[in-house]
Amino acid sequence: MKIVGITSCPSGVAHTYMAAEAVETACKKAGVDVKIETQGSGGTENTLTADDIKDADFVVLSTDTDLSGLDRFKGKKAVKLSTTQMIANSDALVKKLQSMVG
């Protein structure tokens, strides 16, 4: 299974990166391939490629701010959470997504 996503928060600093790290850590613990793009105050980092997105089973998106490039995920199963929810519930999120893979 592979998860890709974008995190961003209003200030574009701490929560953007904390949410990305939380999802990445939960995925690694569960043996899930993951790549999270951050759209922070310093710009976009760890940009998702077309192949990253094509190979993904799920997309995880933060809802705290407007994200750019959402058209890239057309037709993909997406989960939208606040960065706070991602930080607090990333293990449960990954388990839930794993249970949905047929």
N, C-alpha and C positions, 0 to 999 in steps of 0.2 A: 504494500500500500504506500501511496505517496500523497503528502499534503503540501500544498503551497499556500501562501497567503501574503497579506499586506497588513502592517500595523502602522498606526499614526495616532498621535494625540494632539490636543489643541496647542500645546506649547512646542510640540515636536522634539521633546527631549526625553526625559526619564521614562515615562510610561510607554512610549513608542518602543524603546529598546527592551524594557522589562517584559512587555507582552511578547515580543519576538523571542526573547530568551526563554520565557516560560513554555511557550509552545514547542520550541526546539528541544528543550530538556525533556519534556513529556514524551515527545516523539522518539527521542533517542532511547529513553527508558523502555518504551514499548516496541522498539525495533522497527519504527516507521521512518521511511525516508521523508525528509522535510527540507523546504527552503522557504524562508520568510523574507520578503522585501520590506524594508523600512522606508517610510516617507517622513523623515524628520526635519528639523529646522535646518540641518546642513544639506538637505536635498535627499534624493533617492539613493539608497544603498542596497547592495545585494539584489540588483534588479533581476526579476524573473524573465527568463527567455521563453520564446514560443515553445521550445521543446520541454522546458520545465512544466509549463501549463498543460501542454498536450498530454504528458505522462501522468498528470495528477488525477487522483481519485476524488479529492475534495479541495475546496478553496476556503480558507478562513480569512475573514475580513474584519477589521476593527471599524466601529461605527461612531467613534468620537468626533471625527472630522470628515470632510469630503475627501475621498481618495481619488487619485488620478489613475487613468488607465483601466478602469473597470470593464471596458468593452472587450478586453483581452480574455475575459472569463465567460463569455457568452456560451451557453450550453453546458457549463460545468455546475456540479452540485456545490453550492456555497453556503457557508454558515457565517452569520454576522453576529458579532459580540462586541461589547465595549472592551477597551484595553484592560480595565479593572477585572472584568469577567474572565478574560483570557489569562490574566496573571493568577487569579484565585482558583480557576477551574480547569486549567489546561490538561491535567491528568484525566479528569472525567470526560473532557471533550474528546481527547484522543481515543479513549476506551469506547465512547459512544460511536465515533466514526468507524472504528475497527469493527464494531458489531453490525454496521450497516453495509459492509463490503460483502458482496455475495460471492 
